[in-house]
Amino acid sequence: MVSGIAPGTCFTYHVNIGEQTGTYWIHSHIIGQYPNGLRCPFIILDPDPPYRYDRQEVISVSDWVFPGNIMLTKV
């Protein structure tokens, strides 16, 4: 079984984003980590934003996965 990044270690992703900015999201593809909540926003700030704002908030909304997902990860 491939387990991704081993416990107690780290991995640095190098991503060439060029001029791209915005709010995206990242998530795992290992077993049931995504449906069980392992995901987060990925925000690339514009060094010269086209407008001003007082604050920025990120809200992540998702369906909650039924308990059967635990059984699926044991297969």
N, C-alpha and C positions, 0 to 999 in steps of 0.2 A: 504494500500500500504506500502510495506517495503521500507524505505528510506535510509538504510545503517547507516552511522554515522551521527548523528544529527548535525545541524549547531551549531557552537560555542563549540563543544566538540571534543575530540580526541580519538583515539584508537591505541594501540600499538600491532603490530603483532609480535609474537614470532615464529620464523621459525628455525627449526633444519636443518642446511645445511651440517653438518658434514665436510668433506674435499672438498666439491664442490666449484669450483670457475668459474668465467666467466661472460659474459654479457647476460642478459635476459631482458624481459620487463614485466611490470605489467599493468593491466587495470581494470576498473570498470565493473561490470555486472549489474548495475542499469540503467534501462530505456535506454536512448540513449547516455549515457556519453562516452562510448568507441568510437562509430562512430563520435561523435562530438569533439573528440580530447583529452579526459581525459585518457591519458596513458603516461608512462615514462619508461626510462631504469632502470634496477635494476642490479647494478654492484657489484659483490663479488670479491674483490681483493685477489690475492694470496699473502700470507705473505712472500713467498720465490719464486718469479717469475723465470721461467726457462730461461728467456732471458731479455735483457735490451732494452729499447726503449726511444726515446727522448720526445715523447708526446703521448697522447691518446685522440682520438676524437670519439664521438658517434653521429651517424646521424640516425634520425628516419624518415622513409618514409612511407606514407600511402595514399590510395585513399581518396579523399574528398567525403563525403556523400552528396547525393542530398538533396535539401531542404525538400523533402517529409518526411524525418526522424523526423522533428518537429511534423508533423501531427501524425506519428506513436506513439510518446511519449504521446500524449494527449488521446489516447484510453484507 
